[in-house]
Amino acid sequence: MNSIKNTIVTVTLLAVSYGAYVVLSNPQPNPSDLGLATVPATDVPVSVEIPDTASYQSPTDGVTSPGVGEASVTPELPETANSPDWPSSTPVEVPAPVDATADVGPVTQDNQLTNETSEWDGNATSAAASFTAEPQDPGTYEVTSSAPLPYATDDEAGVSTSASEAGDSAFEEVWKLVQSSIEIGKLDDALKLLSVWYNEPTLSSEQTARCVQTLDELAGTVIYSQESFMEPAYVVQEGDTLQMIAERYNVPQDFLARINGIESPLELYSGESLKVVKGPFRAEVDPVRSEITVFLGRHYAGRFTARMGTDMPANAGEFEVIVKETGREYFDRHTGHRVSRDDPSNPYGHRWIGLRGDQITAAHDVGIHVDTGTSEAGCIGVSPVDADDLTAILSVGSRVTIRQ
């Protein structure tokens, strides 16, 4: 029995030994011989090298963006022939965060705005001031980045941020329309659109400067040049006089003479074309800003620096022009002293535009006159040039509003 077990174990060991011998002695078969696809070798980097940030170049590096210039404060006006001689504007003498407004001038043949030198070196600020038939040789008009502004900033004016932002947005929409009107030569429409925004407290300082500058320029061209924008030119008929035409359009004869370059009212010829506008002009006096602003209907028509004298009525209100004189006797209500109209110390100077208001102010002399600089007395004093211009612009019957 034991011999049989030994035999079986021996045979099994021999079989295992033989199988091992066969495996070890024969070569390993090639996978391609078995019909199997080989996997291509792939070089996998051990690590990824990140470039140094100091030497890394952004896709936008080396690309120079076009320079952004300063925004044009004032759109260019189309060419206007025979523009009058109105003076450069200067700042209104009130506290302000920025400087004076840009000069006002006629439009030259190259469509560039120009400025001119006033005959008087005072504080005239209006496109309307000192308009005459013969323009002087103008210099080049240039808008600076620091747009001038004789007005308070938003914070100083007490305007809320939300209200100011709303005003800013609405103004910019109107500004686009104004520019479009200017580009197609409709300067009358541009002036009317922008006039609504004059002295608007919700505007930013930059917008106010832009608005006032452009209003001065538009008014100088639309109202005070010889080119007709608001009304068709009037053709002189046989028997017409300048006074008759002025009365028909409700403006002073002197105004028509100045904007048409007429030296003598008798120099009219049948068939001649005259520039005309429908009046009367009206004025607003702002004692706080020391300024007189003139309007023609809904159109802004210029502004003038003014000084309020000690004889100004305490109550603001509505007045009308009742007389225009070359001088007036001054009566001091406090002392009873009188100063003749020809006396150099007369605070009214050589021009007097008398105003009549309600019963409270009827007993007082209220008017616009030359500021002689000799006294703090008087009412609404302006420069000699401005006094002459206001006399030519305002009619007897023109409304004058004096604000608080």
ZITA-V738315 format. One record per backbone hydrogen bond with DSSP energy under -1.0 kcal/mol. CO is the residue of the C=O (numbers start at 0). NH is the residue of the N-H. Records with the same first field share a line. If there is no record, write none. Layout:
# ZITA-V738315
CO=NH / NH
This chain:
# ZITA-V738315
0=4
1=5
2=6
3=7
4=8
5=9
6=10
7=11
8=12
9=13
10=14
11=15
12=16
13=17
14=18
15=19
16=20
17=21
18=22
19=23
20=24
21=25
29=32
30=33 / 35
31=34
51=54
57=60
59=62
81=225
83=85
91=93
98=148
105=113
107=110
111=107
112=140
114=138
128=86
131=84
144=146
152=156
153=158
159=163
160=164
161=165
162=166
163=167
164=168
165=169
166=170
167=171
168=172
169=173
170=174
171=175
172=176
173=177
174=178
175=179
176=180
177=181
178=182
179=183
180=185
181=184
184=186
185=189
186=190
187=191
188=192
189=193
190=194
193=196
194=197
196=199
199=202
203=207
204=208
205=209
206=210
207=211
208=212
209=213
210=214
211=215
212=216
213=217
214=218
215=219
216=220
217=221
218=222 / 223
233=273
235=270
236=239
240=244
241=245
242=246
243=247
244=248
245=250
248=278
251=255
252=256
253=257
254=258
255=259
256=261
257=260
263=266
265=267
268=271
271=235
273=233
281=294
282=400
283=292
284=402
285=290
289=305
290=285
291=303
292=283
293=300
294=281
295=298
298=295
301=293
303=291
306=380
308=311
316=401
318=399
319=355
320=396
322=353
324=351
329=338
331=335
336=331
338=329
339=342
342=345
345=348
347=369
350=369
351=324
352=367
353=321 / 322
355=319
360=363
365=354
366=379
367=352
368=381
369=371
375=309
377=310
378=308
379=368
380=306
381=370
382=386
383=387
384=388
385=389
386=390
387=391
388=392
389=393
394=397
397=320
398=282
399=318
400=284
401=316
